[in-house]
Amino acid sequence: MSTVILTEAAAYEVKDMMGSNGMPDGYLKVSVKGGGCTGLSYGMSAEEEPSENDMELEFYGVKVLVDKEDAPILNGTTIDFKTSLMGGGFSIENPNAIASCGCGSSFKTKTVTGTPENC
């Protein structure tokens, strides 16, 4: 199971951010929580250590954590970092998402709808 895939561009950006925040050996935690217009939203955070329920992956030298409960929802998800004239940002492509909001930060899957909030 691939769970989450971090592209080389995203890994480079994560390494830079972790180093700038004094956590060069930290982990990128990718998660799913209830909320957003469509019901579920993505979370990314820096963690010092994995928890007991985390799966550990590694891409281009970046250690990535995914909670085992979130793994089925995130399976096959690609996280990339794209730059444009307006700046840069992370993009998340989840093959399990059947609907998402206009801004792309909220989604739902066929089996998990989450708890939508008013936007």
Biopython code that builds the backbone (N, CA, C, O; Angstrom):
import numpy as np
from Bio.PDB.StructureBuilder import StructureBuilder

atoms = [
    (1, "MET", "N", (0.851, -1.179, 0.000)),
    (1, "MET", "CA", (0.000, 0.000, 0.000)),
    (1, "MET", "C", (0.894, 1.239, 0.000)),
    (1, "MET", "O", (1.753, 1.397, 0.868)),
    (2, "SER", "N", (0.684, 2.103, -0.972)),
    (2, "SER", "CA", (1.530, 3.291, -1.079)),
    (2, "SER", "C", (1.122, 4.394, -0.117)),
    (2, "SER", "O", (1.955, 5.225, 0.245)),
    (3, "THR", "N", (-0.119, 4.426, 0.302)),
    (3, "THR", "CA", (-0.690, 5.438, 1.188)),
    (3, "THR", "C", (-0.478, 6.836, 0.641)),
    (3, "THR", "O", (-1.337, 7.330, -0.089)),
    (4, "VAL", "N", (0.630, 7.498, 0.960)),
    (4, "VAL", "CA", (0.888, 8.866, 0.520)),
    (4, "VAL", "C", (2.184, 8.891, -0.276)),
    (4, "VAL", "O", (3.147, 8.207, 0.073)),
    (5, "ILE", "N", (2.208, 9.680, -1.347)),
    (5, "ILE", "CA", (3.410, 9.837, -2.159)),
    (5, "ILE", "C", (3.825, 11.302, -2.104)),
    (5, "ILE", "O", (3.021, 12.193, -2.381)),
    (6, "LEU", "N", (5.061, 11.543, -1.753)),
    (6, "LEU", "CA", (5.613, 12.898, -1.697)),
    (6, "LEU", "C", (6.530, 13.062, -2.903)),
    (6, "LEU", "O", (7.485, 12.301, -3.061)),
    (7, "THR", "N", (6.251, 14.046, -3.754)),
    (7, "THR", "CA", (7.104, 14.259, -4.923)),
    (7, "THR", "C", (8.439, 14.861, -4.490)),
    (7, "THR", "O", (8.593, 15.328, -3.361)),
    (8, "GLU", "N", (9.387, 14.839, -5.405)),
    (8, "GLU", "CA", (10.699, 15.405, -5.100)),
    (8, "GLU", "C", (10.598, 16.901, -4.775)),
    (8, "GLU", "O", (11.264, 17.384, -3.859)),
    (9, "ALA", "N", (9.764, 17.634, -5.527)),
    (9, "ALA", "CA", (9.595, 19.076, -5.277)),
    (9, "ALA", "C", (9.002, 19.321, -3.891)),
    (9, "ALA", "O", (9.435, 20.227, -3.180)),
    (10, "ALA", "N", (8.010, 18.514, -3.508)),
    (10, "ALA", "CA", (7.402, 18.660, -2.181)),
    (10, "ALA", "C", (8.406, 18.299, -1.092)),
    (10, "ALA", "O", (8.478, 18.974, -0.066)),
    (11, "ALA", "N", (9.179, 17.240, -1.310)),
    (11, "ALA", "CA", (10.180, 16.830, -0.316)),
    (11, "ALA", "C", (11.216, 17.928, -0.105)),
    (11, "ALA", "O", (11.606, 18.208, 1.029)),
    (12, "TYR", "N", (11.657, 18.545, -1.184)),
    (12, "TYR", "CA", (12.630, 19.635, -1.078)),
    (12, "TYR", "C", (12.061, 20.780, -0.239)),
    (12, "TYR", "O", (12.755, 21.331, 0.615)),
    (13, "GLU", "N", (10.805, 21.135, -0.482)),
    (13, "GLU", "CA", (10.167, 22.227, 0.259)),
    (13, "GLU", "C", (9.984, 21.866, 1.733)),
    (13, "GLU", "O", (10.207, 22.697, 2.613)),
    (14, "VAL", "N", (9.577, 20.624, 1.996)),
    (14, "VAL", "CA", (9.397, 20.174, 3.380)),
    (14, "VAL", "C", (10.736, 20.197, 4.119)),
    (14, "VAL", "O", (10.809, 20.669, 5.253)),
    (15, "LYS", "N", (11.797, 19.688, 3.481)),
    (15, "LYS", "CA", (13.131, 19.709, 4.107)),
    (15, "LYS", "C", (13.540, 21.133, 4.464)),
    (15, "LYS", "O", (14.049, 21.385, 5.557)),
    (16, "ASP", "N", (13.316, 22.057, 3.543)),
    (16, "ASP", "CA", (13.660, 23.453, 3.765)),
    (16, "ASP", "C", (12.871, 24.026, 4.944)),
    (16, "ASP", "O", (13.436, 24.692, 5.811)),
    (17, "MET", "N", (11.576, 23.765, 4.968)),
    (17, "MET", "CA", (10.733, 24.271, 6.047)),
    (17, "MET", "C", (11.110, 23.664, 7.397)),
    (17, "MET", "O", (11.169, 24.370, 8.403)),
    (18, "MET", "N", (11.364, 22.371, 7.417)),
    (18, "MET", "CA", (11.736, 21.699, 8.670)),
    (18, "MET", "C", (13.060, 22.245, 9.190)),
    (18, "MET", "O", (13.204, 22.489, 10.388)),
    (19, "GLY", "N", (14.031, 22.439, 8.294)),
    (19, "GLY", "CA", (15.316, 22.996, 8.693)),
    (19, "GLY", "C", (15.176, 24.406, 9.225)),
    (19, "GLY", "O", (15.804, 24.759, 10.224)),
    (20, "SER", "N", (14.357, 25.220, 8.567)),
    (20, "SER", "CA", (14.138, 26.608, 8.997)),
    (20, "SER", "C", (13.460, 26.692, 10.351)),
    (20, "SER", "O", (13.603, 27.688, 11.060)),
    (21, "ASN", "N", (12.719, 25.647, 10.715)),
    (21, "ASN", "CA", (12.007, 25.633, 11.995)),
    (21, "ASN", "C", (12.727, 24.815, 13.062)),
    (21, "ASN", "O", (12.136, 24.445, 14.076)),
    (22, "GLY", "N", (14.008, 24.538, 12.825)),
    (22, "GLY", "CA", (14.805, 23.836, 13.831)),
    (22, "GLY", "C", (14.464, 22.376, 14.014)),
    (22, "GLY", "O", (14.739, 21.803, 15.069)),
    (23, "MET", "N", (13.858, 21.752, 12.986)),
    (23, "MET", "CA", (13.502, 20.334, 13.065)),
    (23, "MET", "C", (14.034, 19.555, 11.867)),
    (23, "MET", "O", (13.264, 18.880, 11.185)),
    (24, "PRO", "N", (15.342, 19.636, 11.597)),
    (24, "PRO", "CA", (15.862, 18.954, 10.403)),
    (24, "PRO", "C", (15.668, 17.443, 10.423)),
    (24, "PRO", "O", (15.670, 16.807, 9.369)),
    (25, "ASP", "N", (15.501, 16.862, 11.604)),
    (25, "ASP", "CA", (15.295, 15.417, 11.715)),
    (25, "ASP", "C", (13.851, 15.065, 12.037)),
    (25, "ASP", "O", (13.553, 13.935, 12.423)),
    (26, "GLY", "N", (12.949, 16.038, 11.878)),
    (26, "GLY", "CA", (11.542, 15.829, 12.201)),
    (26, "GLY", "C", (10.800, 15.042, 11.134)),
    (26, "GLY", "O", (11.367, 14.628, 10.123)),
    (27, "TYR", "N", (9.538, 14.856, 11.391)),
    (27, "TYR", "CA", (8.648, 14.096, 10.513)),
    (27, "TYR", "C", (7.550, 15.011, 9.974)),
    (27, "TYR", "O", (7.115, 15.937, 10.657)),
    (28, "LEU", "N", (7.108, 14.747, 8.753)),
    (28, "LEU", "CA", (5.934, 15.403, 8.197)),
    (28, "LEU", "C", (4.754, 14.482, 8.460)),
    (28, "LEU", "O", (4.730, 13.347, 7.984)),
    (29, "LYS", "N", (3.778, 14.965, 9.216)),
    (29, "LYS", "CA", (2.572, 14.174, 9.499)),
    (29, "LYS", "C", (1.471, 14.629, 8.553)),
    (29, "LYS", "O", (1.138, 15.813, 8.504)),
    (30, "VAL", "N", (0.908, 13.690, 7.803)),
    (30, "VAL", "CA", (-0.201, 13.956, 6.888)),
    (30, "VAL", "C", (-1.435, 13.304, 7.494)),
    (30, "VAL", "O", (-1.421, 12.120, 7.830)),
    (31, "SER", "N", (-2.505, 14.090, 7.629)),
    (31, "SER", "CA", (-3.690, 13.575, 8.309)),
    (31, "SER", "C", (-4.976, 14.031, 7.632)),
    (31, "SER", "O", (-4.963, 14.851, 6.713)),
    (32, "VAL", "N", (-6.071, 13.486, 8.106)),
    (32, "VAL", "CA", (-7.411, 13.842, 7.649)),
    (32, "VAL", "C", (-8.238, 14.125, 8.888)),
    (32, "VAL", "O", (-8.164, 13.397, 9.877)),
    (33, "LYS", "N", (-9.030, 15.196, 8.826)),
    (33, "LYS", "CA", (-9.930, 15.500, 9.943)),
    (33, "LYS", "C", (-11.277, 15.931, 9.382)),
    (33, "LYS", "O", (-11.378, 16.293, 8.210)),
    (34, "GLY", "N", (-12.293, 15.894, 10.202)),
    (34, "GLY", "CA", (-13.620, 16.337, 9.794)),
    (34, "GLY", "C", (-13.655, 17.846, 9.661)),
    (34, "GLY", "O", (-12.967, 18.556, 10.394)),
    (35, "GLY", "N", (-14.461, 18.342, 8.722)),
    (35, "GLY", "CA", (-14.623, 19.779, 8.564)),
    (35, "GLY", "C", (-14.486, 20.206, 7.123)),
    (35, "GLY", "O", (-14.357, 19.380, 6.220)),
    (36, "GLY", "N", (-14.517, 21.500, 6.922)),
    (36, "GLY", "CA", (-14.454, 22.040, 5.575)),
    (36, "GLY", "C", (-15.810, 21.978, 4.905)),
    (36, "GLY", "O", (-16.746, 21.387, 5.444)),
    (37, "CYS", "N", (-15.923, 22.574, 3.749)),
    (37, "CYS", "CA", (-17.203, 22.645, 3.020)),
    (37, "CYS", "C", (-17.731, 21.266, 2.640)),
    (37, "CYS", "O", (-18.941, 21.038, 2.654)),
    (38, "THR", "N", (-16.834, 20.351, 2.302)),
    (38, "THR", "CA", (-17.251, 19.061, 1.762)),
    (38, "THR", "C", (-17.280, 17.958, 2.810)),
    (38, "THR", "O", (-17.883, 16.913, 2.567)),
    (39, "GLY", "N", (-16.653, 18.149, 3.960)),
    (39, "GLY", "CA", (-16.759, 17.166, 5.039)),
    (39, "GLY", "C", (-15.449, 16.701, 5.638)),
    (39, "GLY", "O", (-15.389, 16.404, 6.831)),
    (40, "LEU", "N", (-14.396, 16.631, 4.835)),
    (40, "LEU", "CA", (-13.083, 16.213, 5.318)),
    (40, "LEU", "C", (-12.060, 17.249, 4.877)),
    (40, "LEU", "O", (-12.226, 17.884, 3.836)),
    (41, "SER", "N", (-11.012, 17.421, 5.659)),
    (41, "SER", "CA", (-9.939, 18.322, 5.237)),
    (41, "SER", "C", (-8.593, 17.692, 5.571)),
    (41, "SER", "O", (-8.472, 16.882, 6.489)),
    (42, "TYR", "N", (-7.589, 18.088, 4.801)),
    (42, "TYR", "CA", (-6.235, 17.579, 4.978)),
    (42, "TYR", "C", (-5.511, 18.378, 6.041)),
    (42, "TYR", "O", (-5.788, 19.559, 6.249)),
    (43, "GLY", "N", (-4.582, 17.720, 6.710)),
    (43, "GLY", "CA", (-3.712, 18.401, 7.650)),
    (43, "GLY", "C", (-2.279, 17.978, 7.404)),
    (43, "GLY", "O", (-2.016, 16.819, 7.085)),
    (44, "MET", "N", (-1.359, 18.902, 7.548)),
    (44, "MET", "CA", (0.072, 18.597, 7.482)),
    (44, "MET", "C", (0.724, 19.328, 8.643)),
    (44, "MET", "O", (0.504, 20.522, 8.847)),
    (45, "SER", "N", (1.527, 18.595, 9.398)),
    (45, "SER", "CA", (2.197, 19.203, 10.546)),
    (45, "SER", "C", (3.581, 18.599, 10.715)),
    (45, "SER", "O", (3.872, 17.522, 10.195)),
    (46, "ALA", "N", (4.422, 19.302, 11.443)),
    (46, "ALA", "CA", (5.759, 18.814, 11.771)),
    (46, "ALA", "C", (5.687, 18.119, 13.125)),
    (46, "ALA", "O", (5.111, 18.654, 14.072)),
    (47, "GLU", "N", (6.260, 16.946, 13.213)),
    (47, "GLU", "CA", (6.266, 16.171, 14.449)),
    (47, "GLU", "C", (7.699, 15.762, 14.779)),
    (47, "GLU", "O", (8.504, 15.513, 13.883)),
    (48, "GLU", "N", (8.004, 15.695, 16.060)),
    (48, "GLU", "CA", (9.346, 15.276, 16.477)),
    (48, "GLU", "C", (9.502, 13.767, 16.501)),
    (48, "GLU", "O", (10.588, 13.252, 16.234)),
    (49, "GLU", "N", (8.418, 13.044, 16.823)),
    (49, "GLU", "CA", (8.462, 11.585, 16.946)),
    (49, "GLU", "C", (7.170, 10.984, 16.407)),
    (49, "GLU", "O", (6.126, 11.634, 16.460)),
    (50, "PRO", "N", (7.216, 9.766, 15.892)),
    (50, "PRO", "CA", (5.978, 9.097, 15.475)),
    (50, "PRO", "C", (5.185, 8.645, 16.705)),
    (50, "PRO", "O", (5.759, 8.385, 17.763)),
    (51, "SER", "N", (3.874, 8.556, 16.553)),
    (51, "SER", "CA", (3.047, 7.998, 17.623)),
    (51, "SER", "C", (2.894, 6.506, 17.378)),
    (51, "SER", "O", (3.296, 5.989, 16.336)),
    (52, "GLU", "N", (2.318, 5.834, 18.336)),
    (52, "GLU", "CA", (2.154, 4.382, 18.279)),
    (52, "GLU", "C", (1.315, 3.946, 17.077)),
    (52, "GLU", "O", (1.518, 2.852, 16.549)),
    (53, "ASN", "N", (0.381, 4.783, 16.642)),
    (53, "ASN", "CA", (-0.546, 4.424, 15.564)),
    (53, "ASN", "C", (-0.094, 4.917, 14.192)),
    (53, "ASN", "O", (-0.841, 4.789, 13.222)),
    (54, "ASP", "N", (1.113, 5.478, 14.089)),
    (54, "ASP", "CA", (1.586, 6.032, 12.819)),
    (54, "ASP", "C", (2.313, 5.008, 11.970)),
    (54, "ASP", "O", (3.078, 4.184, 12.472)),
    (55, "MET", "N", (2.054, 5.080, 10.660)),
    (55, "MET", "CA", (2.869, 4.371, 9.679)),
    (55, "MET", "C", (3.969, 5.332, 9.277)),
    (55, "MET", "O", (3.731, 6.532, 9.147)),
    (56, "GLU", "N", (5.176, 4.813, 9.078)),
    (56, "GLU", "CA", (6.291, 5.674, 8.694)),
    (56, "GLU", "C", (6.721, 5.357, 7.266)),
    (56, "GLU", "O", (6.955, 4.200, 6.918)),
    (57, "LEU", "N", (6.822, 6.402, 6.443)),
    (57, "LEU", "CA", (7.264, 6.297, 5.057)),
    (57, "LEU", "C", (8.440, 7.243, 4.870)),
    (57, "LEU", "O", (8.695, 8.086, 5.730)),
    (58, "GLU", "N", (9.153, 7.117, 3.769)),
    (58, "GLU", "CA", (10.240, 8.059, 3.490)),
    (58, "GLU", "C", (10.324, 8.325, 1.993)),
    (58, "GLU", "O", (10.291, 7.402, 1.179)),
    (59, "PHE", "N", (10.433, 9.614, 1.642)),
    (59, "PHE", "CA", (10.552, 10.047, 0.256)),
    (59, "PHE", "C", (11.646, 11.097, 0.163)),
    (59, "PHE", "O", (11.557, 12.142, 0.809)),
    (60, "TYR", "N", (12.667, 10.836, -0.626)),
    (60, "TYR", "CA", (13.744, 11.801, -0.880)),
    (60, "TYR", "C", (14.335, 12.340, 0.422)),
    (60, "TYR", "O", (14.664, 13.522, 0.519)),
    (61, "GLY", "N", (14.466, 11.465, 1.421)),
    (61, "GLY", "CA", (15.056, 11.861, 2.693)),
    (61, "GLY", "C", (14.101, 12.497, 3.683)),
    (61, "GLY", "O", (14.520, 12.880, 4.775)),
    (62, "VAL", "N", (12.818, 12.621, 3.329)),
    (62, "VAL", "CA", (11.821, 13.182, 4.247)),
    (62, "VAL", "C", (11.028, 12.031, 4.861)),
    (62, "VAL", "O", (10.475, 11.192, 4.150)),
    (63, "LYS", "N", (10.983, 12.006, 6.192)),
    (63, "LYS", "CA", (10.212, 10.995, 6.903)),
    (63, "LYS", "C", (8.768, 11.483, 7.014)),
    (63, "LYS", "O", (8.506, 12.584, 7.499)),
    (64, "VAL", "N", (7.832, 10.639, 6.554)),
    (64, "VAL", "CA", (6.406, 10.994, 6.513)),
    (64, "VAL", "C", (5.639, 10.042, 7.421)),
    (64, "VAL", "O", (5.858, 8.831, 7.399)),
    (65, "LEU", "N", (4.739, 10.605, 8.217)),
    (65, "LEU", "CA", (3.882, 9.819, 9.095)),
    (65, "LEU", "C", (2.439, 9.901, 8.617)),
    (65, "LEU", "O", (1.963, 10.964, 8.217)),
    (66, "VAL", "N", (1.744, 8.756, 8.664)),
    (66, "VAL", "CA", (0.317, 8.692, 8.360)),
    (66, "VAL", "C", (-0.321, 7.818, 9.426)),
    (66, "VAL", "O", (0.105, 6.683, 9.641)),
    (67, "ASP", "N", (-1.346, 8.345, 10.098)),
    (67, "ASP", "CA", (-2.077, 7.558, 11.082)),
    (67, "ASP", "C", (-2.729, 6.377, 10.375)),
    (67, "ASP", "O", (-3.290, 6.535, 9.290)),
    (68, "LYS", "N", (-2.660, 5.204, 10.976)),
    (68, "LYS", "CA", (-3.197, 3.993, 10.353)),
    (68, "LYS", "C", (-4.692, 4.121, 10.049)),
    (68, "LYS", "O", (-5.176, 3.508, 9.098)),
    (69, "GLU", "N", (-5.431, 4.905, 10.838)),
    (69, "GLU", "CA", (-6.864, 5.099, 10.579)),
    (69, "GLU", "C", (-7.103, 5.975, 9.351)),
    (69, "GLU", "O", (-8.112, 5.812, 8.666)),
    (70, "ASP", "N", (-6.185, 6.904, 9.065)),
    (70, "ASP", "CA", (-6.315, 7.783, 7.897)),
    (70, "ASP", "C", (-5.798, 7.133, 6.618)),
    (70, "ASP", "O", (-6.119, 7.593, 5.522)),
    (71, "ALA", "N", (-5.004, 6.072, 6.740)),
    (71, "ALA", "CA", (-4.343, 5.453, 5.590)),
    (71, "ALA", "C", (-5.300, 5.059, 4.464)),
    (71, "ALA", "O", (-4.986, 5.332, 3.305)),
    (72, "PRO", "N", (-6.454, 4.430, 4.738)),
    (72, "PRO", "CA", (-7.340, 4.062, 3.620)),
    (72, "PRO", "C", (-7.880, 5.285, 2.861)),
    (72, "PRO", "O", (-8.054, 5.226, 1.644)),
    (73, "ILE", "N", (-8.141, 6.369, 3.558)),
    (73, "ILE", "CA", (-8.661, 7.580, 2.925)),
    (73, "ILE", "C", (-7.576, 8.246, 2.078)),
    (73, "ILE", "O", (-7.869, 8.851, 1.047)),
    (74, "LEU", "N", (-6.318, 8.133, 2.520)),
    (74, "LEU", "CA", (-5.199, 8.783, 1.845)),
    (74, "LEU", "C", (-4.471, 7.883, 0.848)),
    (74, "LEU", "O", (-3.550, 8.343, 0.173)),
    (75, "ASN", "N", (-4.860, 6.618, 0.740)),
    (75, "ASN", "CA", (-4.132, 5.680, -0.101)),
    (75, "ASN", "C", (-4.036, 6.175, -1.544)),
    (75, "ASN", "O", (-5.053, 6.425, -2.190)),
    (76, "GLY", "N", (-2.817, 6.314, -2.038)),
    (76, "GLY", "CA", (-2.579, 6.763, -3.407)),
    (76, "GLY", "C", (-2.511, 8.272, -3.566)),
    (76, "GLY", "O", (-2.362, 8.769, -4.682)),
    (77, "THR", "N", (-2.616, 9.004, -2.472)),
    (77, "THR", "CA", (-2.599, 10.469, -2.519)),
    (77, "THR", "C", (-1.191, 10.973, -2.832)),
    (77, "THR", "O", (-0.214, 10.514, -2.240)),
    (78, "THR", "N", (-1.097, 11.915, -3.761)),
    (78, "THR", "CA", (0.179, 12.524, -4.125)),
    (78, "THR", "C", (0.218, 13.959, -3.622)),
    (78, "THR", "O", (-0.698, 14.742, -3.875)),
    (79, "ILE", "N", (1.288, 14.296, -2.905)),
    (79, "ILE", "CA", (1.501, 15.662, -2.430)),
    (79, "ILE", "C", (2.648, 16.243, -3.240)),
    (79, "ILE", "O", (3.742, 15.680, -3.282)),
    (80, "ASP", "N", (2.387, 17.373, -3.882)),
    (80, "ASP", "CA", (3.370, 18.029, -4.727)),
    (80, "ASP", "C", (3.520, 19.473, -4.262)),
    (80, "ASP", "O", (2.689, 19.979, -3.507)),
    (81, "PHE", "N", (4.567, 20.124, -4.710)),
    (81, "PHE", "CA", (4.745, 21.551, -4.454)),
    (81, "PHE", "C", (4.918, 22.215, -5.806)),
    (81, "PHE", "O", (5.803, 21.854, -6.582)),
    (82, "LYS", "N", (4.055, 23.198, -6.081)),
    (82, "LYS", "CA", (4.080, 23.869, -7.380)),
    (82, "LYS", "C", (4.330, 25.355, -7.185)),
    (82, "LYS", "O", (3.820, 25.970, -6.248)),
    (83, "THR", "N", (5.120, 25.917, -8.083)),
    (83, "THR", "CA", (5.376, 27.353, -8.042)),
    (83, "THR", "C", (4.800, 28.007, -9.290)),
    (83, "THR", "O", (4.725, 27.395, -10.355)),
    (84, "SER", "N", (4.394, 29.261, -9.134)),
    (84, "SER", "CA", (3.880, 30.033, -10.255)),
    (84, "SER", "C", (4.289, 31.487, -10.045)),
    (84, "SER", "O", (4.991, 31.802, -9.084)),
    (85, "LEU", "N", (3.865, 32.348, -10.914)),
    (85, "LEU", "CA", (4.165, 33.773, -10.767)),
    (85, "LEU", "C", (3.562, 34.347, -9.492)),
    (85, "LEU", "O", (4.050, 35.348, -8.969)),
    (86, "MET", "N", (2.506, 33.720, -8.994)),
    (86, "MET", "CA", (1.829, 34.200, -7.789)),
    (86, "MET", "C", (2.417, 33.611, -6.514)),
    (86, "MET", "O", (1.941, 33.921, -5.422)),
    (87, "GLY", "N", (3.434, 32.777, -6.627)),
    (87, "GLY", "CA", (4.035, 32.148, -5.445)),
    (87, "GLY", "C", (4.024, 30.642, -5.582)),
    (87, "GLY", "O", (4.053, 30.111, -6.692)),
    (88, "GLY", "N", (3.984, 29.957, -4.462)),
    (88, "GLY", "CA", (4.006, 28.507, -4.491)),
    (88, "GLY", "C", (3.138, 27.931, -3.397)),
    (88, "GLY", "O", (2.742, 28.630, -2.464)),
    (89, "GLY", "N", (2.846, 26.655, -3.518)),
    (89, "GLY", "CA", (2.043, 25.985, -2.506)),
    (89, "GLY", "C", (1.966, 24.493, -2.762)),
    (89, "GLY", "O", (2.277, 24.006, -3.849)),
    (90, "PHE", "N", (1.544, 23.785, -1.733)),
    (90, "PHE", "CA", (1.373, 22.345, -1.840)),
    (90, "PHE", "C", (0.061, 22.041, -2.547)),
    (90, "PHE", "O", (-0.940, 22.728, -2.342)),
    (91, "SER", "N", (0.071, 21.017, -3.372)),
    (91, "SER", "CA", (-1.158, 20.534, -3.997)),
    (91, "SER", "C", (-1.325, 19.067, -3.605)),
    (91, "SER", "O", (-0.350, 18.322, -3.506)),
    (92, "ILE", "N", (-2.560, 18.676, -3.388)),
    (92, "ILE", "CA", (-2.863, 17.316, -2.956)),
    (92, "ILE", "C", (-3.838, 16.699, -3.940)),
    (92, "ILE", "O", (-4.928, 17.227, -4.162)),
    (93, "GLU", "N", (-3.444, 15.577, -4.528)),
    (93, "GLU", "CA", (-4.286, 14.836, -5.471)),
    (93, "GLU", "C", (-4.633, 13.501, -4.824)),
    (93, "GLU", "O", (-3.774, 12.638, -4.649)),
    (94, "ASN", "N", (-5.916, 13.346, -4.470)),
    (94, "ASN", "CA", (-6.368, 12.129, -3.796)),
    (94, "ASN", "C", (-7.318, 11.370, -4.721)),
    (94, "ASN", "O", (-8.408, 11.862, -5.015)),
    (95, "PRO", "N", (-6.924, 10.174, -5.188)),
    (95, "PRO", "CA", (-7.787, 9.419, -6.097)),
    (95, "PRO", "C", (-9.066, 8.915, -5.432)),
    (95, "PRO", "O", (-9.989, 8.485, -6.123)),
    (96, "ASN", "N", (-9.131, 8.962, -4.109)),
    (96, "ASN", "CA", (-10.309, 8.495, -3.375)),
    (96, "ASN", "C", (-11.366, 9.573, -3.210)),
    (96, "ASN", "O", (-12.500, 9.269, -2.841)),
    (97, "ALA", "N", (-11.022, 10.819, -3.474)),
    (97, "ALA", "CA", (-11.964, 11.928, -3.310)),
    (97, "ALA", "C", (-12.972, 11.914, -4.461)),
    (97, "ALA", "O", (-12.590, 11.909, -5.631)),
    (98, "ILE", "N", (-14.267, 11.906, -4.115)),
    (98, "ILE", "CA", (-15.304, 11.927, -5.147)),
    (98, "ILE", "C", (-15.911, 13.317, -5.297)),
    (98, "ILE", "O", (-16.619, 13.588, -6.267)),
    (99, "ALA", "N", (-15.635, 14.194, -4.342)),
    (99, "ALA", "CA", (-16.112, 15.582, -4.410)),
    (99, "ALA", "C", (-15.161, 16.438, -3.590)),
    (99, "ALA", "O", (-14.616, 15.988, -2.581)),
    (100, "SER", "N", (-14.965, 17.678, -4.031)),
    (100, "SER", "CA", (-14.142, 18.605, -3.269)),
    (100, "SER", "C", (-14.719, 20.001, -3.415)),
    (100, "SER", "O", (-15.506, 20.274, -4.321)),
    (101, "CYS", "N", (-14.315, 20.873, -2.514)),
    (101, "CYS", "CA", (-14.803, 22.249, -2.573)),
    (101, "CYS", "C", (-13.989, 23.041, -3.605)),
    (101, "CYS", "O", (-12.985, 22.552, -4.123)),
    (102, "GLY", "N", (-14.426, 24.240, -3.888)),
    (102, "GLY", "CA", (-13.774, 25.068, -4.896)),
    (102, "GLY", "C", (-12.325, 25.371, -4.603)),
    (102, "GLY", "O", (-11.520, 25.476, -5.528)),
    (103, "CYS", "N", (-11.963, 25.518, -3.319)),
    (103, "CYS", "CA", (-10.575, 25.852, -2.986)),
    (103, "CYS", "C", (-9.685, 24.620, -2.946)),
    (103, "CYS", "O", (-8.461, 24.749, -2.899)),
    (104, "GLY", "N", (-10.283, 23.406, -2.963)),
    (104, "GLY", "CA", (-9.498, 22.181, -3.010)),
    (104, "GLY", "C", (-8.971, 21.695, -1.682)),
    (104, "GLY", "O", (-8.224, 20.717, -1.646)),
    (105, "SER", "N", (-9.338, 22.349, -0.574)),
    (105, "SER", "CA", (-8.801, 21.915, 0.714)),
    (105, "SER", "C", (-9.763, 21.002, 1.464)),
    (105, "SER", "O", (-9.416, 20.483, 2.525)),
    (106, "SER", "N", (-10.960, 20.799, 0.937)),
    (106, "SER", "CA", (-11.951, 19.961, 1.583)),
    (106, "SER", "C", (-12.452, 18.935, 0.573)),
    (106, "SER", "O", (-12.540, 19.225, -0.620)),
    (107, "PHE", "N", (-12.781, 17.731, 1.050)),
    (107, "PHE", "CA", (-13.187, 16.660, 0.143)),
    (107, "PHE", "C", (-14.040, 15.638, 0.875)),
    (107, "PHE", "O", (-14.208, 15.721, 2.091)),
    (108, "LYS", "N", (-14.579, 14.674, 0.136)),
    (108, "LYS", "CA", (-15.209, 13.505, 0.728)),
    (108, "LYS", "C", (-14.921, 12.323, -0.176)),
    (108, "LYS", "O", (-14.634, 12.483, -1.362)),
    (109, "THR", "N", (-15.002, 11.128, 0.403)),
    (109, "THR", "CA", (-14.788, 9.909, -0.373)),
    (109, "THR", "C", (-16.109, 9.158, -0.473)),
    (109, "THR", "O", (-17.108, 9.553, 0.129)),
    (110, "LYS", "N", (-16.102, 8.085, -1.230)),
    (110, "LYS", "CA", (-17.306, 7.284, -1.399)),
    (110, "LYS", "C", (-17.780, 6.708, -0.067)),
    (110, "LYS", "O", (-18.984, 6.574, 0.155)),
    (111, "THR", "N", (-16.846, 6.366, 0.820)),
    (111, "THR", "CA", (-17.210, 5.710, 2.080)),
    (111, "THR", "C", (-17.122, 6.623, 3.304)),
    (111, "THR", "O", (-17.676, 6.291, 4.352)),
    (112, "VAL", "N", (-16.435, 7.772, 3.192)),
    (112, "VAL", "CA", (-16.283, 8.666, 4.345)),
    (112, "VAL", "C", (-16.666, 10.079, 3.923)),
    (112, "VAL", "O", (-16.021, 10.680, 3.064)),
    (113, "THR", "N", (-17.732, 10.605, 4.543)),
    (113, "THR", "CA", (-18.189, 11.943, 4.180)),
    (113, "THR", "C", (-17.766, 13.012, 5.165)),
    (113, "THR", "O", (-17.814, 14.197, 4.836)),
    (114, "GLY", "N", (-17.348, 12.626, 6.378)),
    (114, "GLY", "CA", (-16.893, 13.605, 7.352)),
    (114, "GLY", "C", (-18.028, 14.441, 7.892)),
    (114, "GLY", "O", (-19.183, 14.014, 7.881)),
    (115, "THR", "N", (-17.701, 15.643, 8.368)),
    (115, "THR", "CA", (-18.684, 16.552, 8.952)),
    (115, "THR", "C", (-18.560, 17.916, 8.295)),
    (115, "THR", "O", (-17.760, 18.742, 8.733)),
    (116, "PRO", "N", (-19.338, 18.163, 7.253)),
    (116, "PRO", "CA", (-19.251, 19.448, 6.543)),
    (116, "PRO", "C", (-19.572, 20.636, 7.449)),
    (116, "PRO", "O", (-20.390, 20.538, 8.364)),
    (117, "GLU", "N", (-18.915, 21.746, 7.175)),
    (117, "GLU", "CA", (-19.162, 23.004, 7.883)),
    (117, "GLU", "C", (-19.616, 24.016, 6.856)),
    (117, "GLU", "O", (-19.352, 23.865, 5.663)),
    (118, "ASN", "N", (-20.294, 25.042, 7.315)),
    (118, "ASN", "CA", (-20.667, 26.133, 6.400)),
    (118, "ASN", "C", (-19.427, 26.909, 6.007)),
    (118, "ASN", "O", (-18.576, 27.198, 6.849)),
    (119, "CYS", "N", (-19.320, 27.252, 4.721)),
    (119, "CYS", "CA", (-18.172, 28.010, 4.236)),
    (119, "CYS", "C", (-18.581, 29.412, 3.868)),
    (119, "CYS", "O", (-17.745, 30.206, 3.437)),
]
sb = StructureBuilder()
sb.init_structure("model")
sb.init_model(0)
sb.init_chain("A")
sb.init_seg("    ")
for serial, (resi, resn, name, xyz) in enumerate(atoms, 1):
    if name == "N":
        sb.init_residue(resn, " ", resi, " ")
    sb.init_atom(name, np.array(xyz, "f"), 0.0, 1.0, " ", f" {name:<3s}", serial, name[0])
structure = sb.get_structure()
